[in-house]
Amino acid sequence: MSPGRAFSDATRTRGRFSSARTPTETGLIPFITQREGEEAAEDTLMLLEPSPGRLRLYYQDEAAQDRDWRGVLWARCSFNPVDGKKRPTGRPMWKMVHPFRQRMTMQAMRCQVCAGRARTPLGFIFLAGPRDLDPEAPLVLTNQPPVCAEHARAAARLCPHLEQNPMVFLARSAPLYGVIGTLYGYGADGVQVLARPEQPLPYGHANLSTILASQLVRRLSSFSVVELDELLHALQASA
């Protein structure tokens, strides 16, 4: 199985949490889930030529937070007010992922459910569908932020794609790899979409200067595939 299987058109703009929830978790909404009222910002994209023959994508009113630490431009999405616990408000759009919150949790290695610290004494926990990733592939890539030990079971139950039988990766190392996004260029209508690559573009790729990123991707390395219950029992015993 190709490591790129997890990066279908659906996962470019959508997460894997749906409205199928268990009765005990009706109030639990993953931090990365987009909420009603949070909308894509008005398109103010333009292309400039900072050096001969090299185009770069910009916002007309660009701000520092529009680019990640590698200089890649990111899709804008508005934010709803937060509650007293500084969590997003609004009805969840269960199949949608907020690009900034996905980027923040993935970059800082925070839990995608609670945004708390995801590191455990044994490593980072990443979940994937039972047929999504091939552990033997040369590159094992994920656009799913890690989960903390407290919310690993909840994440597995909330996400029907995981079939309550997720493939669990315990990673000691998960370096940043690149981004998923949309490539822009000049066309008959001016600046327009040229392509939506099926595979993530690695940092350093020549086309990153004209991509509008929507999800951050990490490469799993120094990992083992484990059973979730066994892992959580081992973590409990080591506490």
Disulfide bonds with the S-S distance in Angstrom:
none
